[in-house]
Each structure stands twice: as C-alpha cells, then as structure tokens.
Amino acid sequence: MSMKYFLLSIFLFVTINCADAQSTYTNPVYSADFADPTVIRGHDGLFYAYATNTSVEGKVFNIQVAKSPDLINWTIVGDALPTKPPWADKDFWAPHVLFDKVRHQYYMYYSGESPYEQTGKCIGVAISKSPEGPFVDIGTPLVTGEGFINIDPMAFDDPISEKKYLYWGSAHQPIKVRELNDNRISFKQGSVKKDVLAPNDDEYSRLVEGAWVHYRDGKYYLFYSGDNCCGEKANYAVMVARSVSPEGPFVRLSEVRGNNNSTILGKSGDWLAPGHNSIITDDNNHDWIVYHAILRDSSTNSQRRVLLIDRLVNKDGWPYVDNLTPSKKPLPVPFINQRNSK
C-alpha cells in the first residue's frame, strides 16, 4: 500500500469512529425507576450503578444493578442481592458499594426492613467477588434501631489517613459517622459514633439523609439530601457542606452564603425532588453528580424516580450544578478513556 492510501485509510478510520462516538447526552440517562443511585467504577474499568428495590419486567429486584461503559448508556444486568438476608424481609434500599483492592472484593452496605418492630430499619453488609453480584449478606445487620434513623449508608476510604468510615442517618436526626475495621464488616474497637451534620430550619434540611463524602483538593465535601424524597409531598434537593477532616466539623454552604440555603441542586419546571446522589470522576478529572428525580409529566408514573447525571462546576471552592437544577438540553458527555475498560 502506498503512503498516500495508507494515510487516507487512517483518516477515514478516525473520522468514522469519531462520528460514531456519542458526543452529547440528555437527561434522564435511564428512564426506568432507579432510586437512590450509587455509581462506582469496577476493577474492569466499566461503571456499575446500584439502586433501591423495584420491579423489573414483572420481577422484583431487591437491589438493582446496571452497567455502563460511559456513564450515559445503562443496561440492567440483574439483582445484586437475589437472596434476602436473615434479618430483613422486605424493602431493600439506598445501597452503597465499594471495591477493596487488597481483598479483591466488593462490599455493599444497604438499608433493610426488619420483621421485628423493636429492631426497625437496619443497615446490612453483603460481599461479592463481582460488581454484578450476587452479594451475600454477612448474616447480621451492622447497625440497628427503632424508626428510620439508621438508614442510607455510605462507606468512605480516607485517602489521607487510610481510615475506613461509614456515614449514615435520617429521621430528623444528625448524619453520623463511625470508623470501620479493616475487614469492613464491623466497627473499629474503641471507635465512637459521631454526629457530623444536624438538620436545621432550611426548607430542604428539616430532615437530612443520603450522605455522600467526596475528597477533592484537600477538602472533604459532604453531599446530603432532604427533606422528603418521594410520595405526594415529594420535596427533595441536594445540599453540601465541607471540612478539612472526614469526621468534621462540616461547614454548610449556607454559612458561607449567609442566606440559610445550602442547595446546589433543586427542583425545576421539568423535574421534581432531585436527590440522593453519588459522585463519580471521569478521565479528565471532572466530577459528575449522579442522582434520581421525578419527571413532572402527568402522562407517566409521577412517582418513578429515574436516573440523571450532571457535571459539577466549581465556584469559590464549592461544587454546584449549573443553574442549580437538573439539565434539560443536550450536553457534552463525560470523558471516558475506553482503554481503561476491559
């Protein structure tokens, strides 16, 4: 082959592949019910999303799991928790999954409803070798208690101290944190539960839950949601606070704004009750917020919480979603280096 034709073939190959690549996306990125999403990148380079129980094509999934090569195109791959744990008989929600590189295992922390009123709603731990599952519960809940105080877990590995933490909380009580053992299935001996963020009088933070901690540029950002995730009185939004320590004290954005408003993502004319987010970083080091919201459309199931994604922008050291509401127009997709995916 002559050099001229060789260069022409390379040009055509690059042009065709660039033309085929998806360059923009529009919310929602998954239009079925997918509440309380956690998104992680698996050891295979692909992205995995986990969500609250629902019915998929007539079959109940205790914990949904979906897979994507690019954070935009999602496919349900099954039930991450096909066997119920011995301590809960219904309602499994708000899962958080973390990969342990040393043990080469995935740990899933999730909420469940005990059949015993005195036990209430609990947080359990399940383990799998695969991000798709099946995850197998360790047999006993990690946190128990009456009411719905002990729900919405989020496990966090501090990149500075290498300590392992669990955040959780709801029910008009403060968000809590406690250090985990290295085995990730119990709390460290001598550690104590600490309150890191209490509800206040803001419209959305009369109840706070759905904690997510993200370390960036020397600061720990605590994303949280409130006040009512769903139902006829759904009124939800995402707020943020920050600290120089994973154990706090955390300073609310409202304390900097001086207006008792820490909201960085709220309702719009198209979307109701956005919240319960996770944060994922693309291969250009840009942070994206992944969350659920309810479409304001009377022709659909008004209570279906679908999956959305938006890029976070930084202003004066604080993360925001553009316009403080879910995006509605086509936007550039996250940059994902496909060579990192196997």
N, C-alpha and C positions, 0 to 999 in steps of 0.2 A: 504494500500500500504506500502511495506517495505521501510525503509530509503534508501536502495540501489537503488530501482526502482524510488523512488521519486527524488533522486539526478540525476539519469540518465535522467529522463524526463525534469528536469530543464536544464541540459546540452544541450540536443537536442533542446529545445525551444530557448535557447540563440544562439546556433550555427546556426540554421536555419534562425533566424531573422537577425543575423549579416551577413549571407551570402546573404540574400535578399536585405540588405541595399546597396544603391548606394555609392560607395567609391570614385569614380573619375568622372570627367566631362571633356568634350572637347567643346571648343567654335565653333560655337555660341550656346548659350543656348536656343535661339528662332530664327528660321531661316526665319521667315516672316518679312516684313517691320515693324519696330518698332523704329522709330526715336525719339531722344531727351528724353530718358527714365528717369523717376523718380521712384525710388523704396522706399517704406515705409513698416513698419510692422504695420498691423492693430491691433485694440484692441482685435481681436480674435486670435492673435498670428500668423496669416498667412501673407504672403508677397503679396503686390499689386504693380503692375507696370503700369504706365500711359505713353502714348506716343502720338505723333503727328498724325493728321488725316491721314487716309488711307482707302483703300477698302479691306474689309474682306469678302471673298466668294461672291464678286459682290455687297456688300452693303457698303456704305460709313459710316465710323465711325468718328464722329467729334473729339472725344478723346478716344483712345483705352484704355481699362483696362484689365489686365491679372492678374491671381492669381497663387501662388505657395506655397507649404509647405516647400520648402527647398532652394529657390533662383536659382535652376537649372532646374526644370521641370515646365514649364509655360503653362497655358491654358487661351485663350482669353475668357472673361466672358461677354463682351458686350461693349456698347458705354457709357462712363461715362457722356457724355454731349449730350443726344439724341435730345434736343431742343436747337436750336441756340439762342443766346442772341439777344435782340432787337438792339444792337449797332454794330453787325457784321454779315456779310452774307456769309463769306467763310474763308477757311484756318484757322484752329484752331491748334495751335502747342505749343510745349515746356511747357507742364503742370507741375506744382509742387503742390503736395498735402501734407497737414499737418493735424494731428488729434489734436483737442482741448479736453483735458481730462475733463476740467471743464464743457464745454458746450456739451460734448459728440457728437461733430460734426466734419465732415471733411471739410476742406476748400481747394478749388482748385483755384490756380492762373494760368492763361493761356494767351497766345497771340491770337489775332484775327484780321482779316482784316475788317475795316470799309468800307461801300459802299461810304463814302464821302471822297474825296481826301484830303480835308483840315484836316480831323481827322486822317487819316492814319492808321497805325497799333497800336493796343492798348493792354493794359493788363486788363483782367477782373477777377472777383472773383465769384465763384459758391460754393454752400453749399449742403451737403448731410449728412444724418444720417448713411449712409452705405458707406464703402470704394468702393463698386462696383457701387455706384450711384443709381438712377440718380442724378447728381449735377444740381442745379437750380441757374442760374445766378442772381445776386442781382439787375440787371436792368440797371446799368450804369457802364462804364469802370472806373477802379481805376486810370489809367494813360493813357493819350492820347498824340498825337503829330504827326507831319508830318514825312514821311520817316519810317525807321525801327529802330529808336533809342530806342523806348520804347517797347522792347520785352524780352523774356527769363526771366521770373520772378522766384525768389527763396525766399520763406519765411523761416525765421530762428528765433527760440526762444533762446535767450542767456541764457544758464544755470546758469550763474553767476549773472547777473543783473535782469534776468527775463523779460527784454525788448523784444519786438517783432519787427522784422525788415523785410523789403522787399528789395532784391537786384534785379537789372535788368540792361539791356543795350546791345547795339550793334552799328552798323552803323559807325564804325571808331571813336566812342565816348567812353569816360571812362565808366566803370561799376560803377553803382550808388547804394546808399543805403539810405533808409529813415525809420524812426521809425513808426510803425503801432500803431493804437489804440488797446485797449484790445479786441474790437469787431472784429478785423482782417479785416474789410471791408472798412476802411478809415485810413488816416494818422493822427498821433497824432498832436493835435493843438500845434503850436509853433515849431514843428519839421521842419527840412530843408533837402532838397536833398543834398547829399554829393557825390563827386567823390572819389572812393576808389582805382581804378586801371585804368591807361590810356594805350592806345596802345603804342607800341614802334616799333623799326626797326627790331626786330627778325622776321624770316621767317613766324612764325605762329601767331604773335601777332600784325600784322598790323591792324587787326580787332579782338576785344576780346568780347566774349559773353558766354552764358551758365554758369553763375556763380553758384557755389555750395560752401557753407561755412560749415565747419566741425570743431567742437571743440574737441581738444584732448590734454591732458597733459599740460593744461594751455596756449595753443596756439590756435588761430583761423586760420585755413587753408582755403584759398580761391582758389578753383579749377576753372579754366576757360578754354575755348576753342577758337581757331582761326585757320586758317584765313578764309577758305571757306569750309562750311560744306558738299557741295554736288554739283551735276552738272558735266559737262565735266571737269571743272578745280578744282574738289574737292581736297582740301589740308588742312587737319584739324589735330589738335593734342590737347592734354590736357597739361596744364601748371599749376603751383602752386605758390602761394605767402603766406606769413604768417604774423600774427600780434598778439599783446597782447590785442587788442581791436577789437570788431566786426565792429567798424567804421573806423578802420585803425589807422595810416598808415600801409599799407601792403608792406612787403619787398619781392621782387621776388626772386625765387631760383637762377636766373641768377646773381643777385647781390652778392650772396654767392659763386657761381661757378666762377664768374669773366669772363664769356665767352658769355654773352648776349644770353643764352639759358636756359629757364626755363622748357623745355619739360620733362614730366615724362611718357608720353605715345604717341607714334607716329606710323607712317606707317611702314609696313614691306613688305616682298615679297608676303605674303598671304593677307594682309589686308590694305585697303586704308582708309584714313580720319577718324581714330577713334576719338571720342569725345562726347561732350555734356553729361557729366557724372552725376551720383549721387553716394553717398557714403552710405553704409549700414554696420552695425556692427553685427557680428554673436555672438553666445552664448559663444564663447571662447574669446570674446573681440578683435577679429581680424577684421580689416576694409577691405572692398571689394569695388572696383570701378566697377560700372555698367554703360555701355556706348553703343553707336552704332558704327558700322564700315561697310564698303563696301567690300565685298569679291572680290578679284581680280580673276575673273573666267568668261571667255567670254561665257560660256555655260549658265550663269544665267543673270538675270536682273542686270546689272552693277551698277544701282543706288539704289538698295534696301539696306537700312540701317538696319542691323539685330542686335540682342541683344547679347552682350558679357559681361563676368564678369571675373575679375582677382583680386587676393589678393594683397593688398598694403603691401609693406615691408618698414621698416624704416631704414634710414641711416643718422646718424648725425642730427636727429631731423627733417628729411624731408621724406615725403612719396614718394615711387616710385612703378612702376610696373616692375617686373623682366624683364631684357633685354630691358626695355623701349619700348616694343612692345606688341601687343596682343599675348597671349599664343596660341600655336598650338598643344601641346601634352596633353595627359590626366594628370590632376592634382587633388589633393585631394579636395573634396567638402567642402564648408563651414560647420562648426559645428552648427547644429540647434538642440536645445533641444525640441523634439516633445511634451514634457509635457507643453511647453509654448503655444502650439497651441490647440485650442479648436475644 
